[in-house]
Amino acid sequence: MGILSWIIMGLIVGVLAKWIMPGKDPGGIIITICIGIAGAFLGGFIGSLLGIGDVSGFNLISFILAIGGAILLLILYRVIKK
């Protein structure tokens, strides 16, 4: 995937992760995109370690892995910021 695809997927995944885990988080749209992109990488890494798959394009498994990674990072972000 190209960099623009990662940014678009990161935005979508970051917004979905914040929607799943609402709360008051410092940071705006840039932090949301960064958490989403990093979550996609983390989800792909964990998925490949477990043999589930990786984030290789716009498909259902990729979105599930990316959202899971973004949620993990959002939890970690909230713990560190407190």
PyMOL commands that place a pseudoatom at each C-alpha (Angstrom):
pseudoatom trace, name=CA, resn=MET, resi=1, chain=A, elem=C, hetatm=0, pos=[0.000, 0.000, 0.000]
pseudoatom trace, name=CA, resn=GLY, resi=2, chain=A, elem=C, hetatm=0, pos=[1.157, 3.499, -0.714]
pseudoatom trace, name=CA, resn=ILE, resi=3, chain=A, elem=C, hetatm=0, pos=[1.628, 6.220, 1.860]
pseudoatom trace, name=CA, resn=LEU, resi=4, chain=A, elem=C, hetatm=0, pos=[-1.690, 7.856, 0.941]
pseudoatom trace, name=CA, resn=SER, resi=5, chain=A, elem=C, hetatm=0, pos=[-3.478, 4.542, 1.461]
pseudoatom trace, name=CA, resn=TRP, resi=6, chain=A, elem=C, hetatm=0, pos=[-1.851, 4.159, 4.893]
pseudoatom trace, name=CA, resn=ILE, resi=7, chain=A, elem=C, hetatm=0, pos=[-2.958, 7.673, 5.855]
pseudoatom trace, name=CA, resn=ILE, resi=8, chain=A, elem=C, hetatm=0, pos=[-6.534, 7.067, 4.709]
pseudoatom trace, name=CA, resn=MET, resi=9, chain=A, elem=C, hetatm=0, pos=[-6.692, 3.690, 6.440]
pseudoatom trace, name=CA, resn=GLY, resi=10, chain=A, elem=C, hetatm=0, pos=[-5.083, 5.228, 9.540]
pseudoatom trace, name=CA, resn=LEU, resi=11, chain=A, elem=C, hetatm=0, pos=[-7.702, 7.953, 9.644]
pseudoatom trace, name=CA, resn=ILE, resi=12, chain=A, elem=C, hetatm=0, pos=[-10.552, 5.464, 9.313]
pseudoatom trace, name=CA, resn=VAL, resi=13, chain=A, elem=C, hetatm=0, pos=[-9.061, 3.047, 11.842]
pseudoatom trace, name=CA, resn=GLY, resi=14, chain=A, elem=C, hetatm=0, pos=[-8.198, 5.837, 14.297]
pseudoatom trace, name=CA, resn=VAL, resi=15, chain=A, elem=C, hetatm=0, pos=[-11.741, 7.215, 14.162]
pseudoatom trace, name=CA, resn=LEU, resi=16, chain=A, elem=C, hetatm=0, pos=[-13.212, 3.723, 14.603]
pseudoatom trace, name=CA, resn=ALA, resi=17, chain=A, elem=C, hetatm=0, pos=[-10.917, 3.024, 17.566]
pseudoatom trace, name=CA, resn=LYS, resi=18, chain=A, elem=C, hetatm=0, pos=[-11.970, 6.294, 19.225]
pseudoatom trace, name=CA, resn=TRP, resi=19, chain=A, elem=C, hetatm=0, pos=[-15.605, 5.450, 18.499]
pseudoatom trace, name=CA, resn=ILE, resi=20, chain=A, elem=C, hetatm=0, pos=[-15.195, 2.010, 20.097]
pseudoatom trace, name=CA, resn=MET, resi=21, chain=A, elem=C, hetatm=0, pos=[-13.324, 3.513, 23.080]
pseudoatom trace, name=CA, resn=PRO, resi=22, chain=A, elem=C, hetatm=0, pos=[-14.819, 6.957, 23.646]
pseudoatom trace, name=CA, resn=GLY, resi=23, chain=A, elem=C, hetatm=0, pos=[-13.286, 9.218, 26.210]
pseudoatom trace, name=CA, resn=LYS, resi=24, chain=A, elem=C, hetatm=0, pos=[-11.459, 12.442, 26.696]
pseudoatom trace, name=CA, resn=ASP, resi=25, chain=A, elem=C, hetatm=0, pos=[-8.098, 12.109, 25.023]
pseudoatom trace, name=CA, resn=PRO, resi=26, chain=A, elem=C, hetatm=0, pos=[-5.621, 14.897, 24.465]
pseudoatom trace, name=CA, resn=GLY, resi=27, chain=A, elem=C, hetatm=0, pos=[-4.801, 15.332, 20.812]
pseudoatom trace, name=CA, resn=GLY, resi=28, chain=A, elem=C, hetatm=0, pos=[-6.751, 16.002, 17.697]
pseudoatom trace, name=CA, resn=ILE, resi=29, chain=A, elem=C, hetatm=0, pos=[-7.028, 14.577, 14.226]
pseudoatom trace, name=CA, resn=ILE, resi=30, chain=A, elem=C, hetatm=0, pos=[-3.249, 14.256, 13.774]
pseudoatom trace, name=CA, resn=ILE, resi=31, chain=A, elem=C, hetatm=0, pos=[-2.937, 12.053, 16.884]
pseudoatom trace, name=CA, resn=THR, resi=32, chain=A, elem=C, hetatm=0, pos=[-5.943, 10.039, 15.684]
pseudoatom trace, name=CA, resn=ILE, resi=33, chain=A, elem=C, hetatm=0, pos=[-4.276, 9.426, 12.311]
pseudoatom trace, name=CA, resn=CYS, resi=34, chain=A, elem=C, hetatm=0, pos=[-0.939, 8.558, 13.950]
pseudoatom trace, name=CA, resn=ILE, resi=35, chain=A, elem=C, hetatm=0, pos=[-2.586, 6.098, 16.341]
pseudoatom trace, name=CA, resn=GLY, resi=36, chain=A, elem=C, hetatm=0, pos=[-4.483, 4.565, 13.432]
pseudoatom trace, name=CA, resn=ILE, resi=37, chain=A, elem=C, hetatm=0, pos=[-1.398, 4.160, 11.238]
pseudoatom trace, name=CA, resn=ALA, resi=38, chain=A, elem=C, hetatm=0, pos=[0.714, 2.800, 14.090]
pseudoatom trace, name=CA, resn=GLY, resi=39, chain=A, elem=C, hetatm=0, pos=[-2.189, 0.540, 15.061]
pseudoatom trace, name=CA, resn=ALA, resi=40, chain=A, elem=C, hetatm=0, pos=[-2.287, -0.847, 11.541]
pseudoatom trace, name=CA, resn=PHE, resi=41, chain=A, elem=C, hetatm=0, pos=[1.412, -1.679, 11.765]
pseudoatom trace, name=CA, resn=LEU, resi=42, chain=A, elem=C, hetatm=0, pos=[1.015, -3.192, 15.237]
pseudoatom trace, name=CA, resn=GLY, resi=43, chain=A, elem=C, hetatm=0, pos=[-2.075, -5.173, 14.224]
pseudoatom trace, name=CA, resn=GLY, resi=44, chain=A, elem=C, hetatm=0, pos=[-0.295, -6.484, 11.127]
pseudoatom trace, name=CA, resn=PHE, resi=45, chain=A, elem=C, hetatm=0, pos=[2.744, -7.469, 13.178]
pseudoatom trace, name=CA, resn=ILE, resi=46, chain=A, elem=C, hetatm=0, pos=[0.673, -9.287, 15.818]
pseudoatom trace, name=CA, resn=GLY, resi=47, chain=A, elem=C, hetatm=0, pos=[-1.467, -10.919, 13.132]
pseudoatom trace, name=CA, resn=SER, resi=48, chain=A, elem=C, hetatm=0, pos=[1.578, -12.202, 11.270]
pseudoatom trace, name=CA, resn=LEU, resi=49, chain=A, elem=C, hetatm=0, pos=[3.098, -13.549, 14.514]
pseudoatom trace, name=CA, resn=LEU, resi=50, chain=A, elem=C, hetatm=0, pos=[-0.132, -15.424, 15.282]
pseudoatom trace, name=CA, resn=GLY, resi=51, chain=A, elem=C, hetatm=0, pos=[-0.456, -16.676, 11.708]
pseudoatom trace, name=CA, resn=ILE, resi=52, chain=A, elem=C, hetatm=0, pos=[-3.773, -14.871, 11.147]
pseudoatom trace, name=CA, resn=GLY, resi=53, chain=A, elem=C, hetatm=0, pos=[-2.556, -12.604, 8.382]
pseudoatom trace, name=CA, resn=ASP, resi=54, chain=A, elem=C, hetatm=0, pos=[-1.239, -9.116, 7.997]
pseudoatom trace, name=CA, resn=VAL, resi=55, chain=A, elem=C, hetatm=0, pos=[-2.352, -5.675, 6.926]
pseudoatom trace, name=CA, resn=SER, resi=56, chain=A, elem=C, hetatm=0, pos=[-1.787, -5.957, 3.193]
pseudoatom trace, name=CA, resn=GLY, resi=57, chain=A, elem=C, hetatm=0, pos=[-4.619, -3.929, 1.704]
pseudoatom trace, name=CA, resn=PHE, resi=58, chain=A, elem=C, hetatm=0, pos=[-8.185, -2.818, 2.167]
pseudoatom trace, name=CA, resn=ASN, resi=59, chain=A, elem=C, hetatm=0, pos=[-9.956, -5.996, 3.265]
pseudoatom trace, name=CA, resn=LEU, resi=60, chain=A, elem=C, hetatm=0, pos=[-11.902, -7.147, 6.323]
pseudoatom trace, name=CA, resn=ILE, resi=61, chain=A, elem=C, hetatm=0, pos=[-9.016, -8.982, 8.029]
pseudoatom trace, name=CA, resn=SER, resi=62, chain=A, elem=C, hetatm=0, pos=[-6.748, -5.959, 7.569]
pseudoatom trace, name=CA, resn=PHE, resi=63, chain=A, elem=C, hetatm=0, pos=[-9.321, -3.625, 9.117]
pseudoatom trace, name=CA, resn=ILE, resi=64, chain=A, elem=C, hetatm=0, pos=[-9.921, -5.949, 12.073]
pseudoatom trace, name=CA, resn=LEU, resi=65, chain=A, elem=C, hetatm=0, pos=[-6.190, -6.291, 12.739]
pseudoatom trace, name=CA, resn=ALA, resi=66, chain=A, elem=C, hetatm=0, pos=[-5.618, -2.553, 12.330]
pseudoatom trace, name=CA, resn=ILE, resi=67, chain=A, elem=C, hetatm=0, pos=[-8.518, -1.638, 14.630]
pseudoatom trace, name=CA, resn=GLY, resi=68, chain=A, elem=C, hetatm=0, pos=[-7.259, -4.101, 17.252]
pseudoatom trace, name=CA, resn=GLY, resi=69, chain=A, elem=C, hetatm=0, pos=[-3.788, -2.588, 17.066]
pseudoatom trace, name=CA, resn=ALA, resi=70, chain=A, elem=C, hetatm=0, pos=[-5.178, 0.947, 17.268]
pseudoatom trace, name=CA, resn=ILE, resi=71, chain=A, elem=C, hetatm=0, pos=[-7.264, 0.051, 20.325]
pseudoatom trace, name=CA, resn=LEU, resi=72, chain=A, elem=C, hetatm=0, pos=[-4.180, -1.397, 22.014]
pseudoatom trace, name=CA, resn=LEU, resi=73, chain=A, elem=C, hetatm=0, pos=[-2.249, 1.781, 21.262]
pseudoatom trace, name=CA, resn=LEU, resi=74, chain=A, elem=C, hetatm=0, pos=[-5.120, 3.965, 22.456]
pseudoatom trace, name=CA, resn=ILE, resi=75, chain=A, elem=C, hetatm=0, pos=[-5.174, 2.085, 25.770]
pseudoatom trace, name=CA, resn=LEU, resi=76, chain=A, elem=C, hetatm=0, pos=[-1.403, 2.486, 26.060]
pseudoatom trace, name=CA, resn=TYR, resi=77, chain=A, elem=C, hetatm=0, pos=[-1.666, 6.194, 25.144]
pseudoatom trace, name=CA, resn=ARG, resi=78, chain=A, elem=C, hetatm=0, pos=[-4.261, 6.781, 27.854]
pseudoatom trace, name=CA, resn=VAL, resi=79, chain=A, elem=C, hetatm=0, pos=[-2.160, 4.964, 30.471]
pseudoatom trace, name=CA, resn=ILE, resi=80, chain=A, elem=C, hetatm=0, pos=[0.959, 6.948, 29.601]
pseudoatom trace, name=CA, resn=LYS, resi=81, chain=A, elem=C, hetatm=0, pos=[-0.848, 10.311, 29.516]
pseudoatom trace, name=CA, resn=LYS, resi=82, chain=A, elem=C, hetatm=0, pos=[-2.283, 9.822, 33.038]
for i in range(1, 82): cmd.bond("trace and resi %d" % i, "trace and resi %d" % (i + 1))
show_as sticks, trace
zoom trace
